[in-house]
Amino acid sequence: MKVGVIGGGAWGTALAQVAAGDAADVLLWAREPAVVAGINDGHENALYLPGVLLSSRVRATGDLAAMAGHDALLVVAPAQHVGAVLADTPVGGAALILCAKGIEAGTQRLVGEVAAAICPDSPIAVLSGPTFAHEVAAGLPTAVTLACADDGLRDRIAQRIAVPHFRLYASSDVTGAEIGGAVKNVLAIACGVVEGGGLGQNARAALIARGFAEMTRFGLARGARAETLAGLSGLGDLVLTCSSNSSRNFSLGVGLGRGAAAADLLADRRTVAEGAFTAPVLREAAAAAGVDMPVCDAVCRLLEGADVHDVIGDLLARPLRSETA
């Protein structure tokens, strides 16, 4: 199986390194000429993944036309740009392994729904789970969910890209894998606010638990399975991104918790904090589905400029209720 990677950020580069692990050639598309030159000339993505020596099997291109002829493409462009990138890529019938986590603004479509609309002849898989790119690239143990409705294709993909330190667990619940990855980004911002505001570990644990309840309610409303949301691509990813400054979404929340303006924090970032774009779309989608998501709503208010103390106070003042309601 000839595998290519669309997206030259840290995660795309780490996945290219994994896919080259069995001495296989991997072509990576990157938008930035400096990234392409760095990988081809020095085997390093110094812009997004500095200090990691990449396999000589990983080559880079700035031309999407070069991605033609692959059997499978790992799509690692930011969620809000996946549609535009795929529209410019000669995908053919290649399998699309979606690695972006988000919901498309304006349409409320999951990334898989976007890809299916643009590339109707391509089978869809989702790769999601608790991962920091620098750890994966360094060969540290990692486990993720690979979701695909076609069991045979999923097994072929798994055999092609799995390596001993990068373990894949199979699922047929594509929707659940996508929703876990999208919602956890928003909840990670909330947990960062707890850290930045000095609200303590009790508050963070409570927020993770109540956030997971929101993820589950929304996921079930959109057709996901509860066991998927409780797995690596849901709860597992939630715990990781709600606990470390290595998470772009968590670190954005830390800044908000310290009183910084969202616009200033987002303008000062080279990499994308997907949760900032997903939050308002998620609020709209939850309202349309009749799902109560107060933590996600609070994140939206903070991103819109509300005072952090007012938002936290409003959350704590909500009427008491059953934990399982």
RAPE-V954358 format. One line per field, one symbol per residue. ss: DSSP state (H for helix, E for strand, C for the rest). psi: psi as a letter, one per 20 degrees, with the letter a starting at -180 (. if undefined). burial: I if it has 16 or more other ideal C-beta (glycine too) atoms within 10 Angstrom, else O. Layout:
BEGIN
ss = ???
psi = ???
burial = ???
END
This chain:
BEGIN
ss = CCEEEECCCHHHHHHHHHHCCCCCCEEEECCCHHHHHHHHHHCCECCCECCCCCCCCEEEECCHHHHCCCCEEEECCCHHHHHHHHHCCCCCCCEEEECCCCECCCCCCEHHHHHHHHCCCCCEEEEECCCCHHHHHCCCCEEEEEEECCHHHHHHHHHHHCECCEEEEEECCHHHHHHHHHHHHHHHHHHHHHHHCCCCHHHHHHHHHHHHHHHHHHHHHCCCCHHHHCCHHHHHHHHHHCCCCCCHHHHHHHHHHCCCCHHHHHHCCCCCCHHHHHHHHHHHHHHHHCCCCHHHHHHHHHHCCCCHHHHHHHHHCCCCCCCCC
psi = poprpookaggggghhgghjhklqpppppqhphhggggghhjlpnhghmqiooqqiioqqqjohhiiqjqhqpoojqqgiigggghhjpmhcjqpoopiqoappqhhkqrhhhgghhhmiipqpqpoqanppghgghijqpqprpopphogggghggghhiprhinpppqqjnggghggghghhhghhgghhggghikirhghgghhgghghhgggggghhjjrqhhghjbgiegghgggijjqiiphgghghgghhjjqpghgghhjphrpnhhhhhghghgghgghikppmhghhhgggghijqphhgggghghjqqqrqhj.
burial = OOIIIIIIIIIIIIIIIIIIIOOOOIIIIIOOOOIIOIIOOOOIIOIIIOOIOIIOIIIIIOOIOIIOOIOIIIIIIIIIOIIOIIOOIOIOOIIIIIIIIIIIOOOIIIIIIIIIOIIOOIIIIIIIIIIIIIIIIOOOOIOIIIIIOOOOIIOIIIOIIIIOOIOIOOIOIIIIIIIIIIIIIIIIIIIIIIIIIOIOOOIIOOIIOIIIIIIIIIIIOIOIIOOIIIIIIIIIIIOIIIIOOOIIIIIIIIIIIOOOOIOOIOOOOOOIIIIIIIIIIIIOIIOOOOIOIOIIIIIIIIIOOOOIOOIIOOIOOOOOOOOOO
END
